[in-house]
């Protein structure tokens, strides 16, 4: 089981990763390309990633990137959202 701090930490990582690959999660929710339930599911997937500790250094070395690293548990979601900007 994980707590609020863990969820908040991973939500932050997810937002940073989305920004890095050019996927605006807030816009995606507002434009109905991402439901609140799918957002929550993505955060939970992020919390279960065994490589999440690598994300901060990966993002630090990639100010902008074409896609999230292959190990990212929400790679496909971020790819879809970065390609379907409204």
N, CA, C and O atoms as CSV, one atom per row, in Angstrom:
chain,resi,resn,atom,element,x,y,z
A,1,UNK,N,N,0.847,-1.180,0.000
A,1,UNK,CA,C,0.000,0.000,0.000
A,1,UNK,C,C,0.893,1.244,0.000
A,1,UNK,O,O,1.992,1.231,0.555
A,2,UNK,N,N,0.423,2.283,-0.609
A,2,UNK,CA,C,1.198,3.509,-0.657
A,2,UNK,C,C,0.332,4.658,-0.162
A,2,UNK,O,O,-0.896,4.578,-0.151
A,3,UNK,N,N,1.001,5.721,0.244
A,3,UNK,CA,C,0.289,6.842,0.834
A,3,UNK,C,C,0.178,8.033,-0.087
A,3,UNK,O,O,0.581,7.992,-1.249
A,4,UNK,N,N,-0.376,9.090,0.461
A,4,UNK,CA,C,-0.616,10.322,-0.280
A,4,UNK,C,C,0.702,10.915,-0.792
A,4,UNK,O,O,0.764,11.414,-1.916
A,5,UNK,N,N,1.748,10.859,0.027
A,5,UNK,CA,C,3.037,11.408,-0.406
A,5,UNK,C,C,3.580,10.664,-1.618
A,5,UNK,O,O,4.144,11.281,-2.521
A,6,UNK,N,N,3.418,9.363,-1.649
A,6,UNK,CA,C,3.880,8.567,-2.787
A,6,UNK,C,C,3.101,8.935,-4.039
A,6,UNK,O,O,3.685,9.120,-5.106
A,7,UNK,N,N,1.796,9.040,-3.913
A,7,UNK,CA,C,0.956,9.401,-5.054
A,7,UNK,C,C,1.322,10.799,-5.546
A,7,UNK,O,O,1.455,11.012,-6.752
A,8,UNK,N,N,1.483,11.740,-4.643
A,8,UNK,CA,C,1.844,13.107,-5.022
A,8,UNK,C,C,3.206,13.146,-5.705
A,8,UNK,O,O,3.389,13.861,-6.691
A,9,UNK,N,N,4.156,12.385,-5.188
A,9,UNK,CA,C,5.495,12.332,-5.786
A,9,UNK,C,C,5.420,11.823,-7.225
A,9,UNK,O,O,6.025,12.403,-8.127
A,10,UNK,N,N,4.684,10.750,-7.432
A,10,UNK,CA,C,4.596,10.161,-8.765
A,10,UNK,C,C,3.739,11.009,-9.702
A,10,UNK,O,O,3.997,11.041,-10.906
A,11,UNK,N,N,2.748,11.680,-9.185
A,11,UNK,CA,C,1.982,12.612,-10.019
A,11,UNK,C,C,2.907,13.723,-10.512
A,11,UNK,O,O,2.803,14.158,-11.658
A,12,UNK,N,N,3.801,14.176,-9.657
A,12,UNK,CA,C,4.782,15.186,-10.044
A,12,UNK,C,C,5.748,14.675,-11.091
A,12,UNK,O,O,6.048,15.376,-12.057
A,13,UNK,N,N,6.241,13.447,-10.907
A,13,UNK,CA,C,7.131,12.847,-11.909
A,13,UNK,C,C,6.414,12.729,-13.250
A,13,UNK,O,O,6.988,13.003,-14.304
A,14,UNK,N,N,5.158,12.319,-13.188
A,14,UNK,CA,C,4.382,12.141,-14.399
A,14,UNK,C,C,4.185,13.473,-15.124
A,14,UNK,O,O,4.299,13.534,-16.348
A,15,UNK,N,N,3.896,14.520,-14.389
A,15,UNK,CA,C,3.733,15.853,-14.984
A,15,UNK,C,C,5.037,16.313,-15.627
A,15,UNK,O,O,5.031,16.844,-16.737
A,16,UNK,N,N,6.149,16.111,-14.935
A,16,UNK,CA,C,7.456,16.493,-15.480
A,16,UNK,C,C,7.778,15.711,-16.753
A,16,UNK,O,O,8.267,16.278,-17.730
A,17,UNK,N,N,7.503,14.415,-16.733
A,17,UNK,CA,C,7.777,13.589,-17.902
A,17,UNK,C,C,6.892,14.029,-19.067
A,17,UNK,O,O,7.343,14.089,-20.211
A,18,UNK,N,N,5.642,14.332,-18.770
A,18,UNK,CA,C,4.730,14.808,-19.817
A,18,UNK,C,C,5.256,16.100,-20.430
A,18,UNK,O,O,5.258,16.257,-21.651
A,19,UNK,N,N,5.702,17.022,-19.586
A,19,UNK,CA,C,6.267,18.276,-20.092
A,19,UNK,C,C,7.496,18.016,-20.958
A,19,UNK,O,O,7.686,18.666,-21.986
A,20,UNK,N,N,8.317,17.077,-20.543
A,20,UNK,CA,C,9.542,16.754,-21.270
A,20,UNK,C,C,9.244,16.259,-22.686
A,20,UNK,O,O,9.987,16.556,-23.621
A,21,UNK,N,N,8.162,15.506,-22.836
A,21,UNK,CA,C,7.830,14.946,-24.153
A,21,UNK,C,C,6.757,15.754,-24.881
A,21,UNK,O,O,6.289,15.351,-25.946
A,22,UNK,N,N,6.371,16.882,-24.313
A,22,UNK,CA,C,5.419,17.754,-24.988
A,22,UNK,C,C,3.971,17.322,-24.901
A,22,UNK,O,O,3.179,17.617,-25.796
A,23,UNK,N,N,3.621,16.635,-23.849
A,23,UNK,CA,C,2.235,16.224,-23.623
A,23,UNK,C,C,1.683,17.025,-22.450
A,23,UNK,O,O,2.152,16.865,-21.323
A,24,UNK,N,N,0.706,17.875,-22.692
A,24,UNK,CA,C,0.106,18.685,-21.635
A,24,UNK,C,C,-1.080,17.936,-21.046
A,24,UNK,O,O,-2.147,17.866,-21.656
A,25,UNK,N,N,-0.885,17.377,-19.855
A,25,UNK,CA,C,-1.937,16.561,-19.236
A,25,UNK,C,C,-3.173,17.389,-18.897
A,25,UNK,O,O,-4.299,16.912,-19.039
A,26,UNK,N,N,-2.968,18.617,-18.454
A,26,UNK,CA,C,-4.104,19.488,-18.131
A,26,UNK,C,C,-4.954,19.767,-19.356
A,26,UNK,O,O,-6.181,19.687,-19.296
A,27,UNK,N,N,-4.307,20.095,-20.470
A,27,UNK,CA,C,-5.041,20.319,-21.718
A,27,UNK,C,C,-5.735,19.045,-22.177
A,27,UNK,O,O,-6.867,19.090,-22.659
A,28,UNK,N,N,-5.063,17.919,-22.030
A,28,UNK,CA,C,-5.654,16.644,-22.450
A,28,UNK,C,C,-6.914,16.332,-21.653
A,28,UNK,O,O,-7.877,15.796,-22.202
A,29,UNK,N,N,-6.916,16.659,-20.377
A,29,UNK,CA,C,-8.120,16.455,-19.562
A,29,UNK,C,C,-9.202,17.438,-19.985
A,29,UNK,O,O,-10.359,17.056,-20.157
A,30,UNK,N,N,-8.829,18.696,-20.152
A,30,UNK,CA,C,-9.799,19.722,-20.543
A,30,UNK,C,C,-10.416,19.438,-21.911
A,30,UNK,O,O,-11.588,19.733,-22.144
A,31,UNK,N,N,-9.614,18.859,-22.818
A,31,UNK,CA,C,-10.084,18.551,-24.171
A,31,UNK,C,C,-10.725,17.170,-24.282
A,31,UNK,O,O,-11.078,16.734,-25.378
A,32,UNK,N,N,-10.876,16.484,-23.151
A,32,UNK,CA,C,-11.494,15.152,-23.095
A,32,UNK,C,C,-10.704,14.094,-23.857
A,32,UNK,O,O,-11.271,13.101,-24.312
A,33,UNK,N,N,-9.389,14.307,-23.997
A,33,UNK,CA,C,-8.523,13.277,-24.561
A,33,UNK,C,C,-7.984,12.368,-23.469
A,33,UNK,O,O,-7.433,11.302,-23.745
A,34,UNK,N,N,-8.151,12.805,-22.219
A,34,UNK,CA,C,-7.713,12.037,-21.053
A,34,UNK,C,C,-8.754,12.211,-19.960
A,34,UNK,O,O,-9.007,13.326,-19.503
A,35,UNK,N,N,-9.351,11.114,-19.549
A,35,UNK,CA,C,-10.351,11.186,-18.480
A,35,UNK,C,C,-9.661,11.253,-17.118
A,35,UNK,O,O,-8.491,10.895,-16.979
A,36,UNK,N,N,-10.393,11.709,-16.142
A,36,UNK,CA,C,-9.854,11.752,-14.781
A,36,UNK,C,C,-9.492,10.334,-14.314
A,36,UNK,O,O,-8.489,10.139,-13.627
A,37,UNK,N,N,-10.295,9.373,-14.684
A,37,UNK,CA,C,-10.018,7.979,-14.301
A,37,UNK,C,C,-8.720,7.490,-14.956
A,37,UNK,O,O,-7.921,6.805,-14.318
A,38,UNK,N,N,-8.516,7.841,-16.225
A,38,UNK,CA,C,-7.282,7.441,-16.900
A,38,UNK,C,C,-6.072,8.147,-16.306
A,38,UNK,O,O,-4.991,7.563,-16.230
A,39,UNK,N,N,-6.241,9.393,-15.884
A,39,UNK,CA,C,-5.155,10.115,-15.208
A,39,UNK,C,C,-4.782,9.399,-13.914
A,39,UNK,O,O,-3.605,9.160,-13.643
A,40,UNK,N,N,-5.797,9.058,-13.120
A,40,UNK,CA,C,-5.541,8.354,-11.854
A,40,UNK,C,C,-4.844,7.015,-12.112
A,40,UNK,O,O,-3.907,6.652,-11.402
A,41,UNK,N,N,-5.300,6.293,-13.117
A,41,UNK,CA,C,-4.691,5.013,-13.459
A,41,UNK,C,C,-3.228,5.204,-13.845
A,41,UNK,O,O,-2.374,4.404,-13.462
A,42,UNK,N,N,-2.936,6.260,-14.601
A,42,UNK,CA,C,-1.559,6.537,-14.999
A,42,UNK,C,C,-0.684,6.823,-13.785
A,42,UNK,O,O,0.452,6.354,-13.716
A,43,UNK,N,N,-1.198,7.582,-12.836
A,43,UNK,CA,C,-0.427,7.864,-11.618
A,43,UNK,C,C,-0.150,6.568,-10.865
A,43,UNK,O,O,0.969,6.349,-10.400
A,44,UNK,N,N,-1.147,5.717,-10.741
A,44,UNK,CA,C,-0.963,4.439,-10.045
A,44,UNK,C,C,0.057,3.578,-10.794
A,44,UNK,O,O,0.906,2.947,-10.165
A,45,UNK,N,N,-0.014,3.544,-12.117
A,45,UNK,CA,C,0.985,2.789,-12.902
A,45,UNK,C,C,2.383,3.326,-12.612
A,45,UNK,O,O,3.331,2.554,-12.462
A,46,UNK,N,N,2.507,4.642,-12.535
A,46,UNK,CA,C,3.805,5.257,-12.246
A,46,UNK,C,C,4.316,4.803,-10.864
A,46,UNK,O,O,5.509,4.547,-10.702
A,47,UNK,N,N,3.431,4.705,-9.885
A,47,UNK,CA,C,3.861,4.303,-8.547
A,47,UNK,C,C,4.392,2.876,-8.515
A,47,UNK,O,O,5.137,2.510,-7.606
A,48,UNK,N,N,4.013,2.073,-9.497
A,48,UNK,CA,C,4.447,0.676,-9.507
A,48,UNK,C,C,5.691,0.456,-10.360
A,48,UNK,O,O,6.147,-0.678,-10.507
A,49,UNK,N,N,6.242,1.521,-10.920
A,49,UNK,CA,C,7.418,1.405,-11.782
A,49,UNK,C,C,8.666,1.150,-10.947
A,49,UNK,O,O,8.951,1.878,-9.997
A,50,UNK,N,N,9.397,0.116,-11.310
A,50,UNK,CA,C,10.626,-0.202,-10.593
A,50,UNK,C,C,11.785,0.700,-10.995
A,50,UNK,O,O,12.820,0.713,-10.329
A,51,UNK,N,N,11.619,1.457,-12.083
A,51,UNK,CA,C,12.689,2.335,-12.562
A,51,UNK,C,C,12.388,3.814,-12.316
A,51,UNK,O,O,13.098,4.677,-12.833
A,52,UNK,N,N,11.357,4.117,-11.542
A,52,UNK,CA,C,10.962,5.512,-11.316
A,52,UNK,C,C,12.087,6.345,-10.700
A,52,UNK,O,O,12.129,7.562,-10.881
A,53,UNK,N,N,12.977,5.707,-9.991
A,53,UNK,CA,C,14.105,6.423,-9.411
A,53,UNK,C,C,15.047,6.991,-10.455
A,53,UNK,O,O,15.819,7.905,-10.166
A,54,UNK,N,N,14.990,6.460,-11.663
A,54,UNK,CA,C,15.832,6.938,-12.751
A,54,UNK,C,C,15.246,8.168,-13.450
A,54,UNK,O,O,15.970,8.878,-14.148
A,55,UNK,N,N,13.962,8.425,-13.276
A,55,UNK,CA,C,13.286,9.505,-14.000
A,55,UNK,C,C,13.889,10.887,-13.756
A,55,UNK,O,O,14.133,11.606,-14.725
A,56,UNK,N,N,14.139,11.294,-12.515
A,56,UNK,CA,C,14.684,12.643,-12.327
A,56,UNK,C,C,15.980,12.884,-13.078
A,56,UNK,O,O,16.138,13.938,-13.694
A,57,UNK,N,N,16.923,11.931,-13.046
A,57,UNK,CA,C,18.181,12.142,-13.759
A,57,UNK,C,C,17.976,12.064,-15.266
A,57,UNK,O,O,18.635,12.785,-16.014
A,58,UNK,N,N,17.069,11.196,-15.725
A,58,UNK,CA,C,16.784,11.122,-17.154
A,58,UNK,C,C,16.207,12.449,-17.646
A,58,UNK,O,O,16.618,12.957,-18.688
A,59,UNK,N,N,15.267,13.002,-16.906
A,59,UNK,CA,C,14.646,14.267,-17.307
A,59,UNK,C,C,15.643,15.419,-17.220
A,59,UNK,O,O,15.590,16.346,-18.028
A,60,UNK,N,N,16.546,15.367,-16.252
A,60,UNK,CA,C,17.562,16.409,-16.126
A,60,UNK,C,C,18.482,16.426,-17.352
A,60,UNK,O,O,18.951,17.486,-17.770
A,61,UNK,N,N,18.731,15.261,-17.916
A,61,UNK,CA,C,19.606,15.191,-19.086
A,61,UNK,C,C,18.840,15.316,-20.410
A,61,UNK,O,O,19.444,15.302,-21.483
A,62,UNK,N,N,17.520,15.438,-20.329
A,62,UNK,CA,C,16.683,15.597,-21.522
A,62,UNK,C,C,15.692,16.744,-21.284
A,62,UNK,O,O,14.577,16.516,-20.814
A,63,UNK,N,N,16.098,17.962,-21.605
A,63,UNK,CA,C,15.187,19.103,-21.425
A,63,UNK,C,C,13.918,18.909,-22.254
A,63,UNK,O,O,12.816,19.215,-21.800
A,64,UNK,N,N,14.085,18.409,-23.449
A,64,UNK,CA,C,12.979,18.036,-24.332
A,64,UNK,C,C,13.336,16.704,-24.957
A,64,UNK,O,O,14.506,16.425,-25.223
A,65,UNK,N,N,12.324,15.879,-25.190
A,65,UNK,CA,C,12.578,14.575,-25.796
A,65,UNK,C,C,11.416,14.211,-26.707
A,65,UNK,O,O,10.292,14.673,-26.516
A,66,UNK,N,N,11.699,13.385,-27.688
A,66,UNK,CA,C,10.666,12.909,-28.617
A,66,UNK,C,C,9.695,11.968,-27.908
A,66,UNK,O,O,8.502,11.948,-28.210
A,67,UNK,N,N,10.223,11.190,-26.963
A,67,UNK,CA,C,9.378,10.239,-26.247
A,67,UNK,C,C,9.980,9.922,-24.878
A,67,UNK,O,O,11.158,10.171,-24.621
A,68,UNK,N,N,9.154,9.379,-24.031
A,68,UNK,CA,C,9.598,8.964,-22.701
A,68,UNK,C,C,10.512,7.747,-22.848
A,68,UNK,O,O,10.474,7.064,-23.871
A,69,UNK,N,N,11.333,7.473,-21.833
A,69,UNK,CA,C,12.195,6.289,-21.918
A,69,UNK,C,C,11.346,5.015,-22.024
A,69,UNK,O,O,10.206,4.971,-21.561
A,70,UNK,N,N,11.916,4.005,-22.631
A,70,UNK,CA,C,11.188,2.756,-22.869
A,70,UNK,C,C,10.670,2.118,-21.580
A,70,UNK,O,O,9.632,1.457,-21.591
A,71,UNK,N,N,11.387,2.310,-20.469
A,71,UNK,CA,C,10.956,1.701,-19.208
A,71,UNK,C,C,9.736,2.374,-18.584
A,71,UNK,O,O,9.136,1.829,-17.658
A,72,UNK,N,N,9.368,3.540,-19.077
A,72,UNK,CA,C,8.276,4.314,-18.476
A,72,UNK,C,C,6.954,3.557,-18.575
A,72,UNK,O,O,6.552,3.132,-19.658
A,73,UNK,N,N,6.292,3.396,-17.452
A,73,UNK,CA,C,5.034,2.654,-17.401
A,73,UNK,C,C,3.898,3.380,-18.117
A,73,UNK,O,O,2.880,2.764,-18.430
A,74,UNK,N,N,4.052,4.678,-18.382
A,74,UNK,CA,C,3.007,5.428,-19.089
A,74,UNK,C,C,3.519,5.941,-20.439
A,74,UNK,O,O,2.977,6.898,-20.993
A,75,UNK,N,N,4.547,5.306,-20.950
A,75,UNK,CA,C,5.156,5.684,-22.231
A,75,UNK,C,C,4.102,5.819,-23.326
A,75,UNK,O,O,4.049,6.846,-24.004
A,76,UNK,N,N,3.267,4.804,-23.508
A,76,UNK,CA,C,2.298,4.806,-24.596
A,76,UNK,C,C,1.272,5.927,-24.442
A,76,UNK,O,O,0.897,6.566,-25.426
A,77,UNK,N,N,0.826,6.163,-23.234
A,77,UNK,CA,C,-0.121,7.257,-22.987
A,77,UNK,C,C,0.519,8.586,-23.349
A,77,UNK,O,O,-0.092,9.396,-24.046
A,78,UNK,N,N,1.726,8.818,-22.891
A,78,UNK,CA,C,2.405,10.079,-23.190
A,78,UNK,C,C,2.656,10.240,-24.681
A,78,UNK,O,O,2.535,11.341,-25.217
A,79,UNK,N,N,2.996,9.170,-25.339
A,79,UNK,CA,C,3.212,9.231,-26.785
A,79,UNK,C,C,1.920,9.615,-27.499
A,79,UNK,O,O,1.919,10.477,-28.377
A,80,UNK,N,N,0.835,8.974,-27.119
A,80,UNK,CA,C,-0.464,9.282,-27.743
A,80,UNK,C,C,-0.848,10.721,-27.508
A,80,UNK,O,O,-1.288,11.400,-28.437
A,81,UNK,N,N,-0.692,11.211,-26.281
A,81,UNK,CA,C,-1.093,12.583,-25.954
A,81,UNK,C,C,-0.198,13.613,-26.610
A,81,UNK,O,O,-0.665,14.690,-26.982
A,82,UNK,N,N,1.071,13.304,-26.756
A,82,UNK,CA,C,1.966,14.285,-27.397
A,82,UNK,C,C,1.703,14.361,-28.901
A,82,UNK,O,O,2.028,15.366,-29.532
A,83,UNK,N,N,1.125,13.322,-29.475
A,83,UNK,CA,C,0.840,13.310,-30.908
A,83,UNK,C,C,-0.556,13.811,-31.251
A,83,UNK,O,O,-0.840,14.109,-32.411
A,84,UNK,N,N,-1.428,13.906,-30.252
A,84,UNK,CA,C,-2.813,14.301,-30.517
A,84,UNK,C,C,-3.162,15.614,-29.842
A,84,UNK,O,O,-4.249,15.763,-29.284
A,85,UNK,N,N,-2.257,16.551,-29.892
A,85,UNK,CA,C,-2.525,17.859,-29.289
A,85,UNK,C,C,-3.696,18.519,-29.997
A,85,UNK,O,O,-3.828,18.448,-31.219
A,86,UNK,N,N,-4.533,19.154,-29.214
A,86,UNK,CA,C,-5.727,19.807,-29.777
A,86,UNK,C,C,-5.360,21.049,-30.563
A,86,UNK,O,O,-6.240,21.719,-31.103
